């Protein structure tokens, strides 16, 4: 277990430094163990959860993962890892200088709306049928979301995708709890039906008519409307293919990272 956790977390850190945001989530795991074992919250229960083999395994695994991450220091490009992050995050002086107002009153409500929109209100209402266990799952989700929102300069809904596991689990637990009470079974079935119907409709539209997918506006811009979405690249390719018959062509693109120019380089490599 320790090795599997260390390797997976270490690999996550290698791929994206934002995997560091999982650390508060892991810190909540002992709390989840207490609730899943149906123990009452008490100082003794919390002490047993946080001072024991499970927590020791997490710490050892985290230290191994951190050691794996530090192997990147042998690369001369290591300093640029966090330099690149500055383009997407606020610094502490910037937050103290006034950016916290934007984060708290503009960014945070918007991001919470994204989460509610994509997980659907039905799933949220289902989760309310079981308060104790789901309170820990919501705490774990908050431990991941709020640090990301507080320092995030550029955020998209996909950054919150890991919380889908926690929210889906909370909806299933709530549904199971409601099914145990006859008075709540009908309501739980209606909510679960609404959740499944919304999921099927969203997935169906995204597969068969992607241009009509009900994204939130920033996602719609990025995936469907902006140059980064990739639409129009085949037409540009055909145009350039025709133009290079008459001589060399210089192509300017907005930056050098992403769909363009990579979308054209696939077609015109060595041309």
DAKADA-V612160 format. One record per residue. N is the residue number from 1. RES is the residue in three letters. PHI is phi as a letter, one per 20 degrees, with the letter a starting at -180 (NA if undefined). NEAR is the number of other ideal C-beta (glycine too) atoms within 10 Angstrom. Layout:
# DAKADA-V612160
N&RES&PHI&NEAR, N&RES&PHI&NEAR
This chain:
# DAKADA-V612160
1&UNK&NA&9, 2&UNK&f&15, 3&UNK&f&10, 4&UNK&f&9, 5&UNK&f&17, 6&UNK&f&20, 7&UNK&f&14, 8&UNK&f&13, 9&UNK&f&23, 10&UNK&f&21, 11&UNK&f&13, 12&UNK&f&17, 13&UNK&f&20, 14&UNK&f&14, 15&UNK&f&9, 16&UNK&b&12, 17&UNK&f&15, 18&UNK&f&16, 19&UNK&f&18, 20&UNK&f&15, 21&UNK&f&19, 22&UNK&e&18, 23&UNK&g&16, 24&UNK&f&16, 25&UNK&f&19, 26&UNK&f&17, 27&UNK&f&15, 28&UNK&e&18, 29&UNK&g&16, 30&UNK&g&19, 31&UNK&f&19, 32&UNK&f&18, 33&UNK&f&18, 34&UNK&g&21, 35&UNK&f&20, 36&UNK&f&11, 37&UNK&e&9, 38&UNK&l&8, 39&UNK&e&14, 40&UNK&f&9, 41&UNK&f&13, 42&UNK&b&10, 43&UNK&f&7, 44&UNK&f&10, 45&UNK&f&17, 46&UNK&f&14, 47&UNK&f&10, 48&UNK&f&16, 49&UNK&f&19, 50&UNK&e&16, 51&UNK&d&11, 52&UNK&a&12, 53&UNK&f&7, 54&UNK&f&15, 55&UNK&f&17, 56&UNK&f&11, 57&UNK&f&14, 58&UNK&f&20, 59&UNK&f&12, 60&UNK&f&14, 61&UNK&f&21, 62&UNK&f&19, 63&UNK&f&12, 64&UNK&f&17, 65&UNK&f&23, 66&UNK&f&15, 67&UNK&f&11, 68&UNK&f&16, 69&UNK&f&19, 70&UNK&f&12, 71&UNK&f&11, 72&UNK&f&13, 73&UNK&f&10, 74&UNK&f&7, 75&UNK&e&10, 76&UNK&f&7, 77&UNK&e&9, 78&UNK&g&13, 79&UNK&g&9, 80&UNK&f&10, 81&UNK&g&15, 82&UNK&e&10, 83&UNK&f&10, 84&UNK&f&10, 85&UNK&f&15, 86&UNK&f&10, 87&UNK&f&8, 88&UNK&d&13, 89&UNK&c&17, 90&UNK&e&18, 91&UNK&e&12, 92&UNK&g&9, 93&UNK&g&8, 94&UNK&f&13, 95&UNK&f&16, 96&UNK&f&10, 97&UNK&f&10, 98&UNK&p&8, 99&UNK&f&18, 100&UNK&f&14, 101&UNK&f&10, 102&UNK&f&13, 103&UNK&f&18, 104&UNK&f&12, 105&UNK&d&9, 106&UNK&d&10, 107&UNK&f&18, 108&UNK&f&15, 109&UNK&g&10, 110&UNK&f&14, 111&UNK&f&22, 112&UNK&f&13, 113&UNK&f&12, 114&UNK&g&21, 115&UNK&f&16, 116&UNK&f&13, 117&UNK&f&14, 118&UNK&e&21, 119&UNK&e&23, 120&UNK&m&20, 121&UNK&g&13, 122&UNK&f&19, 123&UNK&f&25, 124&UNK&f&18, 125&UNK&f&17, 126&UNK&f&28, 127&UNK&f&27, 128&UNK&f&14, 129&UNK&f&22, 130&UNK&c&21, 131&UNK&e&11, 132&UNK&f&13, 133&UNK&f&19, 134&UNK&f&23, 135&UNK&f&15, 136&UNK&f&21, 137&UNK&f&25, 138&UNK&f&18, 139&UNK&f&15, 140&UNK&f&24, 141&UNK&f&23, 142&UNK&f&16, 143&UNK&f&19, 144&UNK&e&20, 145&UNK&f&24, 146&UNK&f&15, 147&UNK&f&14, 148&UNK&f&16, 149&UNK&f&19, 150&UNK&f&16, 151&UNK&d&19, 152&UNK&f&19, 153&UNK&e&16, 154&UNK&c&9, 155&UNK&c&18, 156&UNK&c&16, 157&UNK&f&18, 158&UNK&f&12, 159&UNK&f&20, 160&UNK&e&21, 161&UNK&g&10, 162&UNK&g&17, 163&UNK&f&22, 164&UNK&g&14, 165&UNK&f&12, 166&UNK&f&25, 167&UNK&f&23, 168&UNK&f&17, 169&UNK&f&16, 170&UNK&f&26, 171&UNK&f&26, 172&UNK&f&15, 173&UNK&f&20, 174&UNK&f&26, 175&UNK&f&21, 176&UNK&f&13, 177&UNK&f&20, 178&UNK&f&21, 179&UNK&f&14, 180&UNK&f&11, 181&UNK&d&11, 182&UNK&g&7, 183&UNK&f&7, 184&UNK&d&16, 185&UNK&f&13, 186&UNK&f&10, 187&UNK&f&14, 188&UNK&f&20, 189&UNK&f&13, 190&UNK&f&12, 191&UNK&f&25, 192&UNK&f&19, 193&UNK&f&11, 194&UNK&f&16, 195&UNK&f&21, 196&UNK&f&13, 197&UNK&f&12, 198&UNK&f&17, 199&UNK&f&15, 200&UNK&f&10, 201&UNK&f&11, 202&UNK&f&15, 203&UNK&f&11, 204&UNK&f&11, 205&UNK&f&14, 206&UNK&f&15, 207&UNK&e&9, 208&UNK&e&8, 209&UNK&b&9, 210&UNK&g&11, 211&UNK&f&12, 212&UNK&d&10, 213&UNK&g&16, 214&UNK&f&13, 215&UNK&f&19, 216&UNK&f&15, 217&UNK&g&10, 218&UNK&f&14, 219&UNK&f&17, 220&UNK&f&15, 221&UNK&f&14, 222&UNK&f&15, 223&UNK&e&19, 224&UNK&c&15, 225&UNK&d&12, 226&UNK&e&13, 227&UNK&f&15, 228&UNK&f&16, 229&UNK&f&15, 230&UNK&n&15, 231&UNK&f&14, 232&UNK&n&12, 233&UNK&f&17, 234&UNK&g&11, 235&UNK&f&9, 236&UNK&f&15, 237&UNK&g&15, 238&UNK&f&11, 239&UNK&f&12, 240&UNK&f&15, 241&UNK&g&13, 242&UNK&f&10, 243&UNK&f&12, 244&UNK&f&12, 245&UNK&f&7, 246&UNK&d&7, 247&UNK&q&6, 248&UNK&f&6, 249&UNK&c&14, 250&UNK&d&4, 251&UNK&d&12, 252&UNK&d&6, 253&UNK&c&16, 254&UNK&f&12, 255&UNK&n&9, 256&UNK&c&8, 257&UNK&c&10, 258&UNK&o&13, 259&UNK&g&16, 260&UNK&d&20, 261&UNK&e&16, 262&UNK&g&13, 263&UNK&f&18, 264&UNK&e&17, 265&UNK&f&13, 266&UNK&f&10, 267&UNK&e&14, 268&UNK&d&14, 269&UNK&f&7, 270&UNK&m&4, 271&UNK&e&10
